[in-house]
Amino acid sequence: MPEGTQTDSTTVSDGQDALWMDNYPSLADPDARKTMAKYTDEDAAMAGAVEAQRKLGKPYLLPETHDKLTDDQKTEIRANVAKMNGVPDSPDGYEIKISDDAKSNIDEQTIEEFKKFAHERDFSEAHVQELIDFQLSFAERQGKARISSIENMQKTTLEQRTKDLSGDENAAALESEWIMRHLKKCAYTVDESGNQVLDKDMWKAFCTRNFFNNKGHELVLMRALGPWAKQEEATGGSPQAGGPMAGAKGSLAYKEMDSK
């Protein structure tokens, strides 16, 4: 090869600079000599080998200037990193574990939407599970806090109604039951055959919002309806004896009354 010929950005010389390779049988191969021709002597070759070993021992690093990467390269790198981090190939690939006790706090549609959201952002399966667990734990704490708040309201309401009723604690305790029987009349409707029937879904939704464990907790509601309910109890009133307040079928089934 003529002196000064460029090969892979390395100047290969048949002159004095290449003579050191003659002392190494492993460099007799033309390709090996071509690779090592950039080193002028044994010391330079040894230093190069040490540097190469050091680089091989370092983890793979992305270039500092990402603007030099093409869009295809960026897409490929992102896909490889996502796979390495445990991101499934599609949203359906996430396997989320939810205990039976917690399933009532989250619905399937929400889970499916969250899977798509997570996959678009390259969330790993472990990351997704952690977020779901956190959300369910948060919802559970909120539920317990709500129940505690309602129980405190019930206690305060019972104490106040006892005072309102001249200290009659028994009457105050029974008042919620009387009011529920009184209000239940308003949850009747007329079916296609003309019969008066209880709209169970509407009644359940109403009780969920206004009663807890069949006890009232809103003082204003108890004060407003207590006297009417007590009078009805005294006269033997009931949905059967007093007659339910029935409307046309579906007339009370507006959106706000849907069961949750």
BELDA-V733868 format. One record per backbone hydrogen bond with DSSP energy under -0.5 kcal/mol. CO is the residue of the C=O (numbers start at 1). NH is the residue of the N-H. E is the energy in kcal/mol with one decimal. If there is no record, write none. Layout:
[[CO,NH,E] [CO,NH,E]]
This chain:
[[2,5,-1.6] [5,12,-1.7] [7,10,-1.3] [10,7,-2.0] [10,12,-0.7] [11,13,-0.5] [12,4,-1.0] [12,5,-0.6] [15,18,-1.2] [16,19,-1.2] [18,21,-1.3] [19,22,-1.7] [20,23,-1.1] [21,24,-1.9] [23,25,-0.5] [24,27,-2.1] [25,28,-1.9] [29,33,-2.5] [30,34,-2.2] [31,35,-2.0] [32,36,-2.2] [33,37,-1.1] [35,38,-0.5] [36,39,-2.0] [41,45,-2.1] [42,46,-2.7] [43,47,-2.5] [44,48,-2.1] [45,49,-2.2] [46,50,-2.3] [47,51,-2.1] [48,52,-2.4] [49,53,-2.2] [50,54,-2.0] [51,55,-2.2] [52,56,-2.1] [53,57,-1.5] [54,58,-0.6] [55,58,-0.9] [64,66,-0.9] [65,68,-1.4] [66,69,-1.7] [70,74,-2.4] [71,75,-2.4] [72,76,-2.3] [73,77,-2.8] [74,78,-2.6] [75,79,-2.3] [76,80,-2.3] [77,81,-2.7] [78,82,-2.6] [79,83,-2.2] [80,84,-2.4] [81,85,-1.9] [82,87,-2.8] [83,86,-1.2] [86,88,-0.5] [86,125,-1.4] [90,93,-2.0] [91,94,-1.6] [94,96,-0.7] [96,98,-0.5] [99,102,-0.7] [99,103,-0.9] [100,103,-0.5] [102,105,-1.9] [103,106,-1.2] [107,111,-1.8] [108,112,-2.5] [109,113,-2.4] [110,114,-2.2] [111,115,-2.1] [112,116,-1.7] [113,117,-2.2] [114,118,-2.8] [115,119,-2.5] [116,120,-2.1] [117,121,-0.7] [118,121,-0.5] [118,123,-2.6] [119,122,-1.5] [124,128,-2.4] [125,129,-2.3] [126,130,-2.1] [127,131,-2.2] [128,132,-2.4] [129,133,-2.7] [130,134,-2.2] [131,135,-2.5] [132,136,-2.6] [133,137,-2.3] [134,138,-2.6] [135,139,-2.5] [136,140,-2.2] [137,141,-2.2] [138,142,-2.4] [139,143,-2.4] [140,144,-2.3] [141,145,-2.3] [142,146,-2.4] [143,147,-2.4] [144,148,-2.4] [145,149,-2.1] [146,150,-2.5] [147,151,-2.6] [148,152,-2.0] [149,153,-2.0] [150,154,-2.7] [151,155,-2.1] [152,156,-2.4] [153,157,-2.9] [154,158,-2.7] [155,159,-2.1] [156,160,-2.2] [157,161,-2.9] [158,162,-2.0] [159,163,-1.5] [160,164,-2.5] [161,165,-2.0] [162,167,-3.1] [162,168,-0.5] [163,166,-1.5] [165,168,-1.4] [167,169,-1.7] [168,172,-1.9] [169,173,-2.1] [170,174,-1.8] [171,175,-1.0] [174,178,-2.0] [175,179,-2.9] [176,180,-2.6] [177,181,-1.9] [178,182,-2.2] [179,183,-3.0] [180,184,-1.9] [181,185,-0.6] [182,185,-0.9] [183,186,-1.5] [184,187,-1.5] [185,188,-1.2] [185,245,-0.7] [187,199,-2.7] [188,247,-1.2] [189,191,-0.5] [189,197,-3.0] [190,249,-0.6] [191,194,-1.9] [195,191,-2.8] [195,197,-0.6] [197,189,-3.0] [198,200,-1.3] [199,203,-2.4] [200,204,-2.5] [201,205,-2.2] [202,206,-2.2] [203,207,-2.4] [204,208,-2.1] [205,209,-1.5] [206,210,-1.9] [207,211,-2.7] [210,217,-0.7] [212,215,-0.8] [215,212,-2.6] [217,219,-0.7] [218,222,-2.2] [219,223,-2.6] [220,224,-2.3] [221,225,-2.3] [222,226,-2.1] [223,227,-0.6] [225,229,-2.7] [226,230,-2.6] [227,231,-2.3] [228,232,-2.2] [229,233,-2.1] [230,234,-2.1] [231,235,-1.4] [232,237,-3.8] [233,236,-1.1] [238,242,-2.6] [238,243,-0.9] [239,244,-0.8] [244,246,-1.2] [247,190,-1.6] [248,251,-2.5] [250,253,-0.7] [252,254,-1.5] [254,257,-2.3] [255,258,-2.0]]
